[in-house]
Amino acid sequence: VTHSVPACIGNVTINSKPLDNQRPISIFAVNKCYGTAQEGTFFDGSGFAALVREGYKVRSDVNITLEFRTTAMDGVLLGVSSAKVDAVGLEMVNGKVLFHVNNGAGRITATYDPRGTKSLCDGKWHKLQANKSKHHVSLGIDGNWVQTDNPHLQSTSADTNDPIYVGGYPADVKQNCLTTKTSFRGCLRNLVLTKGQQAELFDLSRAFDLRGAFPHSCPGAEH
């Protein structure tokens, strides 16, 4: 076993002597236990999770689904970007959700703007679906869909071979389809990327780089 246990551990004794876990000599990626916890990964607004070290190939088609819960207006949800221009990106900017795609000919964006009092920053769970099918781009939040026209009909493939960054990304990493650098603060769960009939559920505890993110445990809903 090479990964940490997704659990709370307390009242540890060795040779009848209780361990003092309040003053550890060293600590890494350990968060507090919550009185009411939910399944999900908690992002504290300072970091990110990096997945697929060997590189994820977006190519012509990908469908991204996830659930998020936040009270912040801005934050990176997900980005996959080549060193050139090909990339996809999901982010929250000023309370809106943006899905950006660049197949090499220019960035296009589908924007979900919650009208009126239907805020997405209400601390409740919302389901996001982002679909790229060749040059078509659409974005659905809680079953409400928006799509955008793409003038670049001949450009259909986002040629990436790069990690998937969730909740933020390192300062030295280029992201061509994200406009905010603000790390996500809140909870994410059920991240699935589907290509054709092949759906892959990503366990964020298996990230090759994890900063300011705490898998498998999300504090109970904020009131």
C-alpha positions in Angstrom: 0.0 0.0 0.0 1.6 3.3 -1.1 -1.3 5.7 -0.5 -2.8 7.1 2.7 -5.9 5.8 4.4 -9.0 8.0 3.8 -10.1 8.1 7.4 -9.9 9.8 10.8 -7.6 8.2 13.4 -7.6 9.2 17.0 -6.7 8.1 20.6 -3.6 6.3 19.5 -1.6 4.7 22.3 1.8 3.0 22.1 2.8 0.9 25.2 -0.1 2.4 27.0 1.2 6.0 26.4 -1.2 8.3 24.4 0.3 10.0 21.4 0.1 13.7 21.3 -1.3 14.5 17.8 -1.7 18.2 18.6 2.0 18.8 18.4 3.5 16.6 15.6 7.2 16.7 14.8 6.2 16.5 11.1 2.9 16.7 9.3 1.8 16.4 5.6 -1.6 16.4 4.0 -3.5 15.8 7.2 -6.6 17.8 7.9 -8.9 17.9 10.9 -11.7 15.4 11.3 -15.2 16.9 10.8 -18.2 16.3 13.0 -20.3 16.0 9.9 -18.4 14.9 6.9 -19.4 14.2 3.3 -17.7 12.2 0.5 -15.6 14.6 -1.6 -12.3 16.3 -1.7 -11.9 19.5 0.2 -9.7 22.2 -1.4 -8.6 24.9 1.1 -8.1 27.6 -1.6 -4.3 27.3 -1.7 -3.4 24.4 -4.0 -4.5 21.8 -6.5 -4.5 18.1 -7.4 -2.4 16.9 -10.3 -3.5 13.7 -12.1 -2.1 11.6 -15.0 1.6 12.4 -14.8 2.2 10.7 -18.1 -0.3 13.0 -19.8 -3.9 13.0 -20.8 -4.9 13.2 -24.4 -8.1 15.2 -24.9 -8.1 14.9 -28.7 -11.4 15.3 -30.5 -14.0 14.2 -27.9 -14.2 14.4 -24.1 -17.1 14.6 -21.7 -16.2 15.9 -18.2 -18.6 15.5 -15.2 -18.1 16.5 -11.6 -19.9 17.9 -8.6 -18.8 21.0 -6.8 -19.8 22.9 -3.7 -18.3 26.4 -2.8 -19.1 29.8 -1.4 -16.3 31.5 -3.4 -17.1 33.4 -6.6 -13.8 32.5 -8.4 -11.7 29.4 -8.7 -10.1 26.9 -11.1 -12.1 23.7 -11.5 -10.0 21.8 -14.1 -7.4 22.4 -16.8 -5.5 20.3 -19.3 -3.1 22.3 -21.5 -0.3 21.7 -23.9 2.7 24.0 -24.1 1.3 25.3 -27.3 -2.3 26.5 -27.5 -4.3 23.3 -27.5 -6.2 23.0 -24.2 -9.4 22.7 -22.3 -10.4 24.5 -19.1 -13.2 24.8 -16.5 -13.3 27.6 -14.1 -15.6 29.8 -12.0 -15.2 33.6 -12.6 -17.4 36.1 -10.8 -20.0 33.4 -10.0 -20.2 32.1 -13.6 -18.9 28.8 -14.9 -16.8 28.9 -18.0 -15.8 26.0 -20.2 -12.9 26.9 -22.6 -11.7 24.8 -25.5 -8.9 25.5 -27.9 -8.4 23.0 -30.7 -5.4 25.0 -32.0 -7.3 27.7 -34.0 -8.5 29.9 -31.1 -10.2 29.7 -27.8 -14.0 29.4 -27.6 -16.0 29.5 -24.4 -19.4 28.3 -23.2 -20.5 30.4 -20.3 -23.2 29.4 -17.7 -24.5 32.5 -16.0 -26.9 31.8 -13.1 -29.5 34.5 -13.3 -31.0 36.3 -10.3 -30.8 34.6 -7.0 -29.8 31.2 -8.3 -26.2 31.4 -7.1 -23.8 28.6 -7.7 -21.7 29.9 -4.7 -24.4 28.9 -2.2 -22.4 26.1 -0.5 -24.7 23.5 -2.0 -23.8 20.7 -4.4 -24.1 21.4 -8.1 -23.5 19.0 -11.0 -21.4 20.1 -13.9 -21.2 18.5 -17.3 -18.8 19.8 -20.0 -18.8 18.3 -23.4 -16.4 18.7 -26.3 -17.3 16.9 -29.5 -14.9 17.8 -32.3 -15.6 21.6 -32.7 -18.8 21.6 -30.7 -18.7 22.8 -27.1 -21.5 22.7 -24.5 -21.8 23.1 -20.7 -24.5 21.9 -18.4 -25.1 22.9 -14.8 -27.8 21.0 -12.8 -29.3 19.9 -16.1 -29.4 23.4 -17.7 -27.4 23.5 -20.9 -25.6 26.3 -22.8 -23.6 26.0 -26.0 -21.5 28.2 -28.1 -20.9 28.6 -31.8 -17.4 27.7 -33.0 -16.2 29.5 -36.1 -13.2 27.2 -36.4 -15.0 24.2 -38.0 -12.0 22.6 -39.4 -10.1 22.5 -36.1 -11.5 19.6 -34.1 -8.7 18.1 -31.9 -7.2 19.5 -28.7 -3.7 17.9 -29.0 -2.7 17.6 -25.3 -0.5 15.1 -23.6 -0.3 16.8 -20.3 -1.5 16.3 -16.7 -5.0 17.1 -15.5 -4.9 19.8 -12.9 -7.9 20.0 -10.6 -8.7 22.9 -8.3 -5.7 25.0 -9.4 -2.3 24.6 -10.9 1.4 25.4 -10.1 2.7 28.9 -10.9 5.2 27.5 -13.4 2.7 25.5 -15.4 1.0 27.1 -18.5 -2.8 26.8 -18.8 -4.0 28.2 -22.1 -7.7 27.7 -21.4 -7.9 29.3 -17.9 -8.3 33.0 -17.1 -8.2 32.9 -13.3 -5.2 31.8 -11.2 -7.3 31.6 -8.1 -7.3 28.1 -6.6 -10.7 26.6 -5.8 -12.0 26.7 -2.3 -14.7 24.2 -1.5 -15.4 20.5 -2.3 -15.3 18.5 -5.5 -16.5 14.9 -6.0 -17.3 12.3 -8.7 -14.8 13.6 -11.3 -15.3 11.5 -14.5 -13.8 12.0 -17.9 -15.5 10.0 -20.7 -14.2 9.3 -24.2 -16.6 7.3 -26.3 -17.8 4.4 -24.1 -14.7 4.6 -21.9 -15.5 6.4 -18.6 -12.8 7.0 -16.0 -13.5 8.0 -12.4 -10.6 9.8 -10.9 -9.7 9.2 -7.3 -8.0 12.4 -6.1 -6.1 10.6 -3.4 -4.0 9.0 -6.2 -2.9 12.4 -7.5 0.9 12.5 -8.1 1.0 16.1 -6.7 -1.5 17.2 -4.0 -1.3 20.6 -2.3 -4.0 22.1 -0.1 -6.4 19.4 -1.0 -7.8 16.7 1.3 -9.3 13.7 -0.4 -12.3 11.6 0.8 -13.5 14.0 3.4 -15.4 17.2 3.0 -16.8 19.3 5.9 -20.6 19.3 6.2 -22.5 21.8 4.2 -21.9 25.4 5.2 -24.9 27.4 6.5 
